[in-house]
Structure formats: C-alpha cells, structure tokens
Amino acid sequence: MKYRKFGKLDYQISALSLGCMRLPTQDNKSRSGEVDEKEAVRLIRSAIDRGVNYIDTAYPYHNGNSEIITGKALGDGYRSKVKLATKSPLWSVNSPGDFDKFLNEQLKKLQTEHIDFYLLHGIDKKRWDNVVLKFDLLKKAEAAIADGRIGHLGFSFHDNCESFKLIVDGYEHWDFCLIQYNYMDIENQAGTKGLHYAASKGLAVIVMEPLLGGRLANPPAEVQKVFEEYGTKRSPVQWALQWLWNQPEVTSVISGMSSMQQLNENLQTVESLSTQSLLPEDMEFIKRVRSAFLKRAVAPCTKCGYCLLCPQGVDIPWILELYNSGIIYDDISASHFAYTHFVPEANRANVCTQCGQCDEKCPQGINPSKLMPEIHEKLK
C-alpha cells in the first residue's frame, strides 16, 4: 500500500480507501439489495489487513445498514487499525438538536465512542445557508470535537465550483473535504479548480466516484477501442485510478468495492502507482478517451442556462445532462433512476409544450424542445 499526507494533519492515509456504499449484496446486483453481511465483513477486514486505513460510510448507505455492518466489521481489534469516517445527514436536520441526535445514533450503530473524521453530508449552497448556518452546526461540531465524539470536521460536496470555494472559505477549521472527481468530471461540481483550491488551503481532498459509479470501468465499444489501440496497456479501471493518483492534490481515492475481485484489482493498481508517473502522451491519451465518451452525447449542452427560465418550468439543462449521461455511458437505467427520483414532476420533459422559446435562445443550436418528448419517453 502507498500512503499520502492527510492535508495539515500528522497522519498518513492509504492512497486507496474503502467506501461502504456498495457493499456485497445477496443478489450481487444492486446496492439497494440486502447486504451479504458475512461477505461484507470479510471484504472490509481484508482491505484493512492489506493496508487500507481509512473506512468511509454514511447514515443512509444501504438503507441505514452500512454503519451497522461497518461497526461489526471493525470489531475484534480492527477499529484500532483504521480511521473511521461517517457523515451527518443534513437533509434530515430540521433543528439544532438534530445534529447531536444523529451523531449519537451513529456512534451506537458503529459501536464506537469516537468517529475520527466526521463530514457534513452532501453540502451545496442551499444546505450551507439553510441548514449549516441556520442551525449553527459548526458550533455543534466543535462541541462534539471538544467532548471527544469526533476528531476532525469536513464536508462532502455536490454543487458548482463557485459554491465549493464559498464553503471552503466559510469556515477556517475544515480539515478535509470529499468531492466527486474523475477524468470525466474535470469541470463538473468542484472539478479540477476546486481540487486545487482546497489543497492550496491545506485541506486534505478525498475523491469519491473515481469510476463514476462504475461507468468508467466498462466503457462502450467505441471507447473501449480507444483503450485497446493505445500502446500502454492498462485496464479502464487502472487508467482512471492512475489518472487520479497522478495528481499530488488528491489525498486518497475512495472506492466502493463490492467484491473481493474488485478489491484485489484495485490493490494491484495502487501498488504500482506513483505521483506524476503518467507521461505527457498518457495525459493526451486520457483527453482522447474523454472526447470519445463526449462524442456519444445526443445534445452538446454546455449548461449555459440561456434556455431558462422555461415558461412551463422544465429544467432543460438538467434533463439534457441526464439524457446525455445515459447515452454517453450506455447506462440509461441510471439516468432513469435520477429522472424519476430527483427531477420533480413539474420540471420534467413531458411538461414541455414545444413553444420553441428555448430553441431560439440556445447558442449551441440544440433545439431542446424537439428532444423533450423523446427524452421523457426514454427516461420515464
């Protein structure tokens, strides 16, 4: 195992960390299935035995069971071998007292008196203003640090880079952050700019979704062909992980491994890593891979927002992004899930009346209104 300095702290974290969001399930198909507890415990302990020293879980993972199973896996002396991270479910915090209520519940589920790294889960600008600041959660967290229930405070993030910088600068005692980042997300969410900004402030930056939920592990045929034609032979997974580890600002990469095979493959990859080991031609190759993915997009939307506000309330950029993602990664099912679970019915594609207003405003010439019936039919 290789290790890296954890931001400003006197701690060396394993370059590969274990995320407990995709533990082995009974049906081996989805993280919504019942967890195979015996296999999950075996996986977690095997990762620790082989050098992984940072375990990441959260209140909602596996329908609330991830923390329980993680706590069991860290019995028999394993708790002392790792740093444990979990997250406060901000979406369920409706009063100042909820912070301690959830934290104390998590301590019991994890069978521990101390959580080493505690994150405010899924912060965006709205939750920062309406939950964190409104309920003074930073003071609540400081009190929990003072009484020993948590060690260090950080946050996980899903919003744009401008909001990311605001949150980084909004509290002077952050020790770390968790961002979605991979070679396809260089301009999405915090992106490369956010990575560099947080690192420049001394924060450890942990990366989640290094394989974009597995979509970079099994690329479509035309993208796979790009990999096969390149002289240096690495699997898509190895390329994705090495691209991240090539950047010194990346502190550790969390992988939600759900099988011993995935654990073995990722450990083999980390054994060969070194910072800035990719050659300039390798970096150009990754750009070609990114272009091959993006060429599959149906609509070249840049999310400029000129099409808004739609008179009917359709969230045009978001819907185009979901549809493009399903096509780009050959994973319509994931886009369907996001569309039906996260896009309010009042903002979906079927609300479009084809008035054409967005078509006139779109600088990319996409004609979004013409796509809306097709998109709704595919994603509903």
SVG drawing of the C-alpha trace seen along z (x, -y; Angstrom):
<svg xmlns="http://www.w3.org/2000/svg" viewBox="-48 -34 55 49">
<polyline fill="none" stroke="black" stroke-width="0.4" points="0.0,0.0 1.1,-3.6 0.3,-6.4 -0.1,-10.2 -0.1,-13.0 -3.6,-14.0 -3.6,-17.7 -2.3,-19.7 -2.7,-16.7 0.1,-14.4 -1.5,-11.4 -0.6,-9.2 -3.7,-7.9 -3.7,-5.0 -3.9,-6.1 -6.9,-3.7 -9.7,-4.0 -12.8,-1.8 -16.2,-3.2 -19.1,-1.3 -21.8,-2.5 -21.6,0.6 -21.0,3.5 -21.7,7.0 -25.4,7.8 -27.3,11.0 -28.2,10.7 -24.8,9.2 -26.6,6.8 -27.5,3.5 -26.7,1.6 -30.4,1.5 -30.4,5.2 -29.9,6.8 -26.3,6.7 -24.4,10.0 -23.2,9.3 -20.7,12.1 -19.0,11.3 -19.1,7.5 -17.3,8.1 -14.7,10.3 -14.2,7.6 -13.7,4.8 -11.3,6.8 -9.4,8.0 -8.9,4.4 -7.6,3.4 -5.3,6.4 -3.8,5.3 -3.1,1.7 -6.3,-0.3 -6.5,-2.5 -9.5,-4.8 -13.1,-3.5 -15.9,-5.7 -19.6,-5.2 -22.7,-7.3 -26.1,-7.4 -28.2,-6.5 -26.0,-3.9 -27.6,-0.5 -30.9,-1.8 -29.2,-2.7 -27.4,0.7 -23.9,-0.3 -22.9,-1.9 -24.2,1.2 -22.2,3.6 -19.2,1.4 -19.3,1.3 -19.4,5.1 -16.5,5.4 -14.4,3.1 -14.8,5.5 -12.1,7.9 -9.4,5.2 -9.9,3.8 -11.2,0.4 -7.8,-0.5 -6.2,0.2 -8.2,-2.5 -9.5,-6.0 -13.3,-5.9 -15.4,-8.4 -19.1,-8.9 -21.5,-11.7 -24.2,-13.8 -27.4,-13.5 -28.1,-17.3 -31.3,-16.7 -32.8,-15.3 -31.6,-18.1 -34.6,-20.3 -33.4,-21.8 -30.2,-22.4 -30.7,-19.4 -30.9,-17.0 -27.1,-17.2 -26.4,-15.5 -29.3,-13.2 -27.9,-11.7 -24.3,-11.7 -25.2,-9.8 -27.2,-7.3 -24.3,-6.8 -21.9,-6.2 -24.1,-3.4 -24.5,-1.8 -20.8,-1.9 -20.1,-0.5 -17.5,-3.2 -17.2,-6.2 -15.2,-8.2 -15.6,-9.0 -12.2,-10.1 -13.4,-12.1 -17.0,-13.5 -18.5,-15.1 -21.4,-17.3 -23.0,-15.2 -23.9,-16.5 -23.4,-20.2 -24.5,-22.6 -25.1,-26.3 -28.7,-25.8 -27.9,-23.4 -25.0,-25.6 -27.3,-28.6 -30.5,-26.9 -29.1,-24.1 -25.4,-24.5 -25.5,-28.2 -29.2,-28.5 -28.8,-25.8 -25.2,-26.8 -24.0,-23.3 -20.3,-24.3 -20.6,-25.2 -22.3,-21.9 -19.5,-20.0 -16.9,-22.0 -18.6,-20.9 -18.5,-17.3 -14.8,-17.6 -14.3,-19.1 -16.0,-16.2 -14.2,-13.6 -17.1,-12.2 -15.5,-13.3 -11.9,-14.0 -11.9,-16.2 -14.6,-18.0 -15.0,-18.1 -17.8,-18.0 -18.8,-16.1 -19.9,-18.3 -22.3,-18.4 -22.7,-21.8 -20.7,-24.1 -17.1,-25.3 -18.2,-28.8 -20.3,-27.3 -17.4,-25.0 -15.0,-27.9 -17.5,-29.8 -17.9,-26.8 -14.1,-26.2 -13.7,-29.8 -16.8,-29.9 -15.1,-28.0 -11.4,-28.3 -11.2,-24.9 -12.1,-22.5 -9.5,-19.6 -10.7,-17.9 -13.4,-17.6 -14.8,-14.8 -15.5,-15.6 -16.8,-13.7 -13.9,-13.7 -12.6,-11.6 -11.3,-12.3 -14.9,-13.0 -15.7,-15.4 -12.9,-17.9 -15.3,-20.8 -18.3,-19.3 -19.1,-20.2 -15.8,-21.1 -13.8,-19.9 -10.0,-20.4 -10.2,-24.0 -11.9,-23.1 -9.4,-20.3 -6.5,-22.7 -8.2,-25.4 -9.0,-23.2 -5.5,-21.7 -4.0,-25.2 -5.9,-26.0 -4.3,-23.0 -7.3,-20.7 -7.0,-17.0 -9.1,-16.2 -10.6,-12.8 -12.1,-11.7 -15.3,-9.8 -16.8,-8.3 -13.4,-7.7 -15.1,-5.4 -18.3,-7.5 -20.4,-4.8 -18.7,-2.1 -19.5,-3.7 -15.8,-4.3 -15.0,-0.6 -17.0,0.8 -16.9,-1.8 -19.0,-1.4 -17.4,0.4 -16.1,-2.7 -14.4,-4.0 -13.0,-0.6 -11.4,-0.6 -9.5,-3.8 -8.1,-2.0 -7.1,1.1 -5.3,-0.9 -3.0,-2.7 0.5,-1.4 0.5,-1.3 -1.8,1.4 -3.9,0.7 -7.5,1.6 -10.0,-1.3 -10.1,-1.0 -6.3,-1.2 -6.2,-4.3 -9.0,-6.0 -7.3,-5.4 -3.8,-6.2 -5.1,-9.5 -6.3,-10.5 -3.2,-9.3 -1.1,-11.2 -2.2,-14.4 -0.5,-15.3 -3.5,-17.3 -5.5,-14.1 -5.1,-12.8 -6.9,-9.5 -9.3,-7.8 -12.4,-6.1 -13.6,-3.1 -16.9,-1.5 -15.8,2.1 -18.4,4.8 -16.4,7.9 -13.0,9.4 -12.1,9.3 -12.6,5.6 -10.5,5.2 -7.7,7.3 -7.7,5.4 -7.6,2.0 -4.9,3.1 -2.8,4.3 -3.2,0.9 -2.3,-1.1 0.9,1.0 2.2,-0.4 1.2,-4.0 3.4,-7.0 2.6,-10.7 3.1,-12.3 4.1,-9.0 1.9,-9.4 3.8,-10.7 2.6,-13.8 1.4,-11.4 -0.5,-9.5 -2.3,-12.6 -3.1,-13.4 -4.5,-9.8 -6.9,-10.4 -8.1,-13.5 -8.8,-11.3 -10.8,-8.9 -12.8,-11.8 -13.5,-13.0 -14.6,-9.6 -17.1,-9.5 -18.4,-13.0 -18.9,-12.4 -21.6,-10.0 -23.7,-12.8 -27.0,-13.5 -27.1,-17.2 -23.9,-19.2 -25.3,-21.1 -22.8,-23.3 -25.3,-24.1 -25.0,-27.8 -28.6,-28.3 -29.7,-30.6 -32.7,-28.3 -34.0,-29.3 -36.4,-30.2 -38.7,-27.8 -42.3,-29.2 -43.6,-25.7 -40.9,-25.1 -38.9,-22.4 -35.4,-22.1 -33.9,-21.9 -30.1,-21.7 -30.6,-19.1 -32.8,-16.9 -30.4,-17.2 -27.5,-16.3 -29.3,-13.2 -30.2,-12.0 -26.7,-12.7 -25.2,-10.8 -27.3,-7.7 -26.2,-7.7 -22.6,-8.6 -22.0,-5.8 -24.6,-3.4 -26.4,-3.4 -30.0,-4.6 -31.1,-2.8 -29.1,-5.2 -30.5,-8.2 -34.0,-6.8 -33.5,-6.4 -32.2,-10.0 -35.0,-11.4 -37.8,-9.6 -36.4,-10.1 -34.8,-13.5 -36.5,-15.6 -39.8,-17.0 -42.8,-16.1 -43.4,-19.8 -40.0,-20.1 -39.9,-17.0 -39.7,-16.8 -43.3,-15.9 -44.4,-19.4 -42.8,-20.9 -45.4,-22.4 -42.9,-22.8 -43.3,-26.6 -39.8,-26.9 -38.6,-29.7 -35.6,-27.6 -34.8,-26.7 -34.4,-30.4 -32.2,-31.1 -29.8,-28.0 -26.4,-29.2 -25.5,-25.5 -28.4,-25.1 -29.7,-22.1 -33.4,-22.8 -34.2,-21.3 -38.0,-21.4 -37.7,-18.9 -35.9,-16.4 -38.2,-16.6 -40.8,-14.1 -38.1,-11.5 -36.2,-12.1 -39.3,-11.7 -40.2,-8.5 -36.7,-7.1 -36.4,-8.2 -39.9,-7.9"/>
</svg>
